[in-house]
Structures are given as structure tokens and as C-alpha cells.
Amino acid sequence: MTAAGFSRHAVAAVLVGVLAGFSSGGLSRGVAAAEDALLSGKVVSSTGERLAGIPVRARRANSTIAVTVYTNGEGDYAFPEWSDLTPGSHSISIELPDFEPARREITLAAGTTAKADFTLRPRQPSIADATASEIVAALPGTDEQKHLLIQCDNCHSLQFALRMSRTKDEWTAIVRRMAGERAVLLDAAGSTPKKIWSSDEALSSHYATGVYRDGFLYGFHERQERRPALRCVELKTGKVRWSQEDFGAGNLMLVGDTLLILSERGELIRAKAAPERFDEITRAQILPTECRAYPAFAEGPPSDDLPFEFFPFAKLDSVADTDLATRANQAFPFVGIFAQLPSQ
């Protein structure tokens, strides 16, 4: 077993011992309780060492719910009656970085205690087993230098981010881009793109991609959790032409000369794609819940004689929610709500 693995298990064993000390009767009573359990067993190493603090997980067949208990100082575990374990087919498993995965399929019956013992074989942990905190701690540099890197784990694993080697300049560019530097205009006429301008203050989009029309960019500025502004930016100069502050996050698309904006609150806004000012045409609450998925668009640009359809997907949880779609269609005669209606 590795030193890191021993440390993990030692801490778990101490916690198990402390918790056992609070119960009346101590460890002997805990072992006695195993007689009334549906499932119990012992976990040892390949050399016969009794392993403490090992998590043993039981998942019922065709269920998304799992119950986990830990081995005591003698390597014993038991699922007591109050552990929500029920009769039926279960998958019993142990998965730890320092050991090969162990799994057994077993059928539990009421009034009988099933036995499932495990012998764990050691293995060398890999980078795939490491947590984001462990990876960042192992990297060179100070905590202040690495504080942005650990935020990568909010969207994807650090294993993915570190899979390819990069130079200092390449890492600097990636961190700046992920941290907020988005608006960059490049001249790609030559063999090597040349930067014309870049700015964190013009249009720093977090999730949604902006749209372009007639020399101007329209998009969200700032991170989603900071209630971004909706902006129009002149592509040639990077100058902000207008900014609708505290607009909130969402997605947008360009349909003809119209901006269709679906906020993460489920509100659809129709506005003119014009650089003079934010010119809202109409809005309606078309979805009853949070929405971050990109909508789909069909059947040509909006006009008085050529309707189109706009399809965000929503599951309506109640009949009352169908009234929401009705009101939305009254405000947006060109909108179609593709929804899963509740069963009547």
C-alpha cells in the first residue's frame, strides 16, 4: 500500500473508531448488530491484513441509490437494519485508488444475513485517480500562482487540461482566455495571424458565443455567476456601442436583423440587432424553469408574412405550466414550444 493510501485509510479508521466510541456498548455491540443485518463481511489485504476504514458500497439492481458503510478496526463491516438496504439483488463493490476494484453480485433475503468477504489486491494509483486538489498541490508554484488553475476543474478534469505539454507562453494564453480574455481581433491575411486589438473590458463571454452583423458583435459580457451585461461592440475598434447592464446570462442567435435571446431564467427576448441602442421589441416567459441549452431555429427569418418556429425544450411539470406556453405564444405568434406535457 502507498503512503498516501495508508494515510487515507488511517484517517478513516480513526473516524470509525471515534464514532463507535459514542455508541453505548462500543465495538462489541456493533459486531453483535451484524447478526441482525442483511449483509456483513470482512475486508482484508492480499497478505491477510485486516483493513480498517474501507468503504463498502451496496447498490440495488436497476436503482440509482447506493448505500455505503465502512469497515471497523477489525476489517468487519455490516449493513444494519436502518441502513435502507432491502431484500433483492445487489451489486457490492469497493473502489479505491490503492487497490484493484472489487465487486460481487449477491441476492439478499429477509431474515437472513448474507456474507460477502473481500480480499483487496494493491495497485499503483494513476493520475486518473487523483483529485483536482491533489494534482494542483503536486504542481510547482505558489498557491497564489495556481489559484486559477484549480477552477478548471469546475468544467472539466485537470487530467484533461494537463494531458498535452505546453510552453509558458501557451499556458499564459490559455489561462487568460479561460479567466476572461475573450475579445480578440486578428488579421489572418498572412501566414501568421496578427493581433489588431484585444480587450477583457469589451466583450468577455463566459458560456454563450456572440453573434455578428454588419460590423458589430452582440453578446454577453462577464461570467455567468456575475449577471453579465448584454453588449454591442464595434468589431473594427473594440469600442462598446451600448451595454445593457445586469441583463443576466443566456444564449442568443441572429435571425435576419433580429436578436433572439433566451435567458437562463427561461425568458425569451426579441430585440433589434442595431448598434445605436438596445431596442427591445417584446419578451415573454416561455419556460418555467432554468434553461442553459441552446435553442433551435427553423423556417426562415421573421416577418409579417413568413412565420418561423423557435424550439426550446421543456418538461412542464403541471397542467398550470401549459398556460405559460399559451401566454408565450400570444406574445410571440412565431414561437412554437416543443414540450413534454404532463399526463392527464
C-alpha positions in Angstrom: 0.0 0.0 0.0 1.3 3.5 -0.8 1.9 6.1 2.0 -0.9 8.2 0.6 -3.2 5.2 0.7 -2.2 4.3 4.2 -2.9 7.9 5.3 -6.4 7.8 3.8 -7.3 4.5 5.4 -5.8 5.5 8.8 -7.9 8.7 8.9 -11.0 6.7 8.0 -10.2 4.1 10.7 -9.8 6.8 13.4 -13.1 8.4 12.4 -14.8 5.0 12.6 -13.3 4.3 16.0 -14.4 7.7 17.3 -18.0 7.2 16.1 -18.1 3.7 17.6 -17.0 5.2 20.9 -20.1 7.3 21.1 -22.4 4.3 20.9 -23.4 2.6 24.1 -21.7 -0.8 24.3 -18.9 0.2 21.9 -17.4 -2.1 19.3 -18.8 -5.4 20.7 -22.4 -4.1 20.3 -21.6 -3.1 16.7 -20.4 -6.6 15.9 -23.4 -8.1 17.6 -25.7 -5.9 15.4 -24.2 -7.6 12.3 -26.2 -10.7 13.3 -29.4 -8.8 12.5 -28.1 -7.2 9.3 -29.0 -8.3 5.8 -25.3 -8.2 4.8 -22.0 -8.3 6.5 -18.4 -9.4 5.8 -14.7 -8.8 6.3 -12.2 -6.9 4.1 -8.5 -8.0 4.2 -5.4 -7.3 2.0 -3.8 -9.8 -0.2 -1.4 -10.5 2.7 -4.2 -11.2 5.1 -4.0 -7.8 6.9 -7.4 -6.6 8.2 -8.3 -3.3 6.6 -10.0 -0.5 8.6 -11.9 2.4 7.1 -12.7 0.7 3.8 -15.9 2.0 2.1 -18.2 -0.9 1.0 -21.0 0.2 -1.3 -24.2 -1.7 -2.0 -26.4 -0.8 -5.0 -29.7 -2.5 -5.6 -30.2 -3.8 -9.2 -31.9 -1.2 -11.5 -31.6 1.5 -8.9 -29.7 4.8 -8.8 -29.4 4.8 -5.0 -26.4 3.2 -3.2 -25.7 2.7 0.5 -22.2 2.8 1.9 -20.7 1.6 5.2 -17.1 1.4 6.4 -15.1 -1.4 7.9 -14.1 -1.2 11.6 -10.7 -1.7 13.2 -11.0 -5.5 12.6 -11.9 -5.1 9.0 -15.5 -6.1 9.6 -18.5 -4.3 8.0 -22.3 -4.7 8.3 -25.3 -3.1 6.9 -27.7 -2.6 9.8 -31.5 -2.7 9.5 -31.7 1.1 9.5 -29.2 1.4 6.5 -32.1 1.3 3.9 -30.7 -1.9 2.5 -33.6 -4.1 1.3 -34.0 -7.7 0.1 -33.2 -8.3 -3.5 -30.3 -8.4 -6.0 -27.4 -6.0 -5.2 -24.0 -5.2 -6.5 -21.5 -5.0 -3.7 -18.3 -3.1 -4.6 -15.1 -1.5 -3.2 -13.4 1.1 -5.3 -10.2 2.8 -4.0 -7.2 4.3 -5.8 -4.7 2.0 -4.0 -6.5 -1.3 -4.8 -7.9 -3.1 -7.8 -11.7 -2.7 -8.0 -13.6 -5.5 -6.2 -17.2 -6.3 -7.0 -19.6 -9.1 -6.1 -23.2 -9.7 -7.2 -25.4 -11.0 -4.3 -29.1 -11.6 -3.5 -30.3 -10.6 -0.1 -33.2 -12.3 1.6 -35.3 -11.0 4.6 -34.4 -12.7 7.9 -31.0 -13.9 6.7 -27.6 -12.3 6.9 -25.6 -12.8 3.7 -21.8 -12.8 3.9 -19.6 -11.1 1.3 -15.8 -11.1 2.2 -13.3 -9.2 0.1 -9.6 -9.6 -0.4 -8.1 -6.5 -1.9 -5.1 -6.6 -4.2 -2.9 -3.5 -4.3 -2.2 -1.5 -7.4 -0.2 1.6 -8.2 -2.5 4.7 -8.3 -2.5 6.6 -11.6 -3.1 10.3 -12.5 -6.7 9.3 -13.3 -7.3 8.6 -9.6 -6.1 11.9 -8.3 -8.4 14.7 -7.2 -8.1 18.2 -8.5 -6.7 19.4 -5.2 -4.0 16.6 -5.2 -3.0 17.5 -8.8 -2.7 21.2 -8.0 -0.7 20.5 -4.8 1.8 18.5 -6.8 2.4 21.2 -9.4 5.2 23.7 -9.0 4.5 27.2 -7.9 2.7 29.0 -5.0 -0.9 28.8 -4.1 -1.4 32.3 -5.4 0.1 31.3 -8.7 -2.1 28.2 -9.0 -5.5 29.5 -7.8 -6.9 30.0 -11.3 -5.8 26.5 -12.4 -7.9 24.7 -9.9 -11.0 26.5 -11.2 -10.5 24.5 -14.5 -12.0 21.6 -12.6 -15.4 23.3 -12.4 -15.9 22.4 -16.1 -13.5 19.6 -16.9 -10.9 17.4 -15.2 -7.4 18.7 -14.7 -6.2 15.4 -16.2 -7.7 16.7 -19.5 -6.1 20.1 -19.1 -2.7 18.7 -18.4 -2.7 15.9 -21.0 -0.7 18.0 -23.5 2.5 19.7 -22.7 2.6 23.5 -23.3 5.1 26.3 -23.1 4.9 29.1 -20.6 3.5 31.5 -23.3 0.9 28.9 -24.3 -0.2 28.4 -20.7 -0.4 32.1 -20.2 -2.6 32.5 -23.2 -4.9 29.6 -22.1 -5.2 31.0 -18.5 -6.0 34.5 -19.8 -8.6 33.1 -22.2 -10.3 30.9 -19.6 -10.1 33.6 -17.0 -11.9 36.2 -19.2 -9.8 37.5 -22.1 -12.2 36.8 -25.0 -12.5 39.7 -27.4 -9.6 39.5 -29.8 -9.4 40.7 -33.4 -6.8 39.0 -35.6 -5.6 39.8 -39.1 -5.3 36.4 -40.8 -4.2 37.7 -44.2 -0.6 36.5 -43.7 0.8 33.1 -42.8 0.8 34.1 -39.1 -2.3 35.8 -37.6 -1.5 39.3 -36.3 -3.4 40.8 -33.3 -5.2 44.0 -34.1 -6.8 44.5 -30.7 -7.8 42.6 -27.6 -9.7 43.6 -24.5 -11.1 42.0 -21.4 -13.3 45.0 -20.9 -15.1 44.9 -24.3 -16.7 41.5 -24.6 -15.6 38.8 -22.2 -18.0 35.9 -22.9 -18.3 33.1 -20.4 -20.6 30.4 -22.0 -22.6 31.9 -24.9 -20.9 32.7 -28.2 -21.7 36.2 -29.6 -23.2 36.9 -33.0 -22.0 39.2 -35.8 -24.0 41.5 -38.1 -22.9 44.4 -40.3 -19.6 45.2 -38.5 -20.9 44.7 -34.9 -20.7 41.9 -32.3 -23.6 41.2 -30.0 -23.0 39.1 -26.9 -22.8 38.7 -23.1 -20.0 40.4 -21.1 -18.8 38.8 -17.8 -19.1 35.5 -16.1 -22.5 33.8 -15.7 -22.5 34.0 -11.9 -21.9 37.8 -12.0 -25.1 38.5 -14.0 -23.4 39.6 -17.3 -24.4 42.6 -19.4 -25.7 42.3 -23.0 -23.5 44.4 -25.3 -22.9 45.6 -28.8 -19.2 46.0 -29.7 -17.8 47.5 -32.9 -15.6 44.8 -34.4 -13.1 47.1 -36.1 -12.2 49.1 -33.0 -13.4 47.1 -30.0 -15.5 50.1 -28.8 -18.6 49.3 -26.8 -21.5 50.9 -28.5 -24.1 50.0 -25.9 -24.3 47.9 -22.8 -27.5 46.6 -21.1 -26.1 46.1 -17.6 -27.3 43.3 -15.2 -29.0 41.6 -18.1 -28.2 38.1 -16.8 -26.8 35.0 -18.6 -28.4 33.3 -21.5 -28.0 32.3 -25.2 -28.6 34.4 -28.3 -28.9 34.0 -32.0 -29.3 36.2 -35.0 -32.3 35.8 -37.2 -32.4 38.3 -40.0 -31.9 41.7 -38.3 -33.4 40.4 -35.0 -31.7 39.1 -31.9 -33.4 36.2 -30.2 -32.2 36.0 -26.6 -33.2 33.0 -24.4 -32.2 33.9 -20.8 -31.2 31.2 -18.3 -34.4 32.1 -16.4 -36.5 30.8 -19.4 -37.4 34.2 -20.7 -37.4 34.9 -24.5 -36.5 38.4 -25.6 -36.7 39.7 -29.2 -34.6 42.8 -29.9 -33.3 44.7 -32.9 -29.7 44.0 -33.9 -28.8 47.6 -34.1 -25.7 49.5 -32.8 -27.5 52.7 -31.9 -29.1 51.3 -28.7 -30.7 48.2 -27.2 -34.1 48.2 -28.8 -36.3 45.5 -27.3 -39.3 44.5 -29.3 -41.1 42.1 -26.9 -40.4 39.4 -24.3 -42.3 36.5 -22.7 -41.6 33.9 -20.1 -41.7 30.8 -22.3 -40.1 28.2 -20.0 -41.0 27.6 -16.3 -37.5 26.6 -15.2 -33.8 27.3 -15.6 -32.5 26.8 -19.1 -29.0 26.9 -20.4 -29.4 24.7 -23.5 -29.0 26.3 -27.0 -32.4 26.5 -28.7 -33.0 25.6 -32.3 -34.5 27.7 -35.1 -36.3 26.8 -38.3 -38.3 28.2 -41.3 -36.6 31.4 -42.3 -36.3 34.9 -40.9 -39.3 36.5 -39.0 -41.6 38.8 -40.9 -45.3 39.6 -41.1 -46.0 37.1 -43.8 -43.3 34.4 -43.1 -43.5 33.0 -39.6 -40.8 30.9 -38.1 -40.5 28.4 -35.2 -38.3 28.6 -32.1 -37.9 25.4 -30.2 -36.6 25.4 -26.7 -37.4 22.0 -25.0 -39.1 22.0 -21.6 -40.7 19.4 -19.4 -43.9 21.0 -18.0 -44.5 19.6 -14.5 -48.1 20.6 -14.1 -51.1 21.5 -16.2 -50.8 25.1 -14.9 -47.5 25.3 -16.8 -49.3 24.8 -20.1 -50.8 28.2 -19.6 -47.3 29.6 -19.6 -46.8 28.3 -23.2 -50.2 29.7 -24.2 -49.3 33.2 -22.9 -45.9 33.0 -24.6 -47.5 32.1 -28.0 -49.8 35.1 -27.6 -46.8 37.4 -27.1 -44.7 35.6 -29.8 -47.0 34.4 -32.6 -43.9 33.0 -34.3 -42.9 30.8 -31.4 -43.6 27.1 -31.1 -43.0 25.4 -27.7 -41.8 21.9 -28.1 -42.7 20.5 -24.7 -43.4 17.2 -22.9 -46.8 17.8 -21.3 -47.9 16.1 -18.1 -50.1 13.1 -18.3 -53.7 13.8 -17.6 
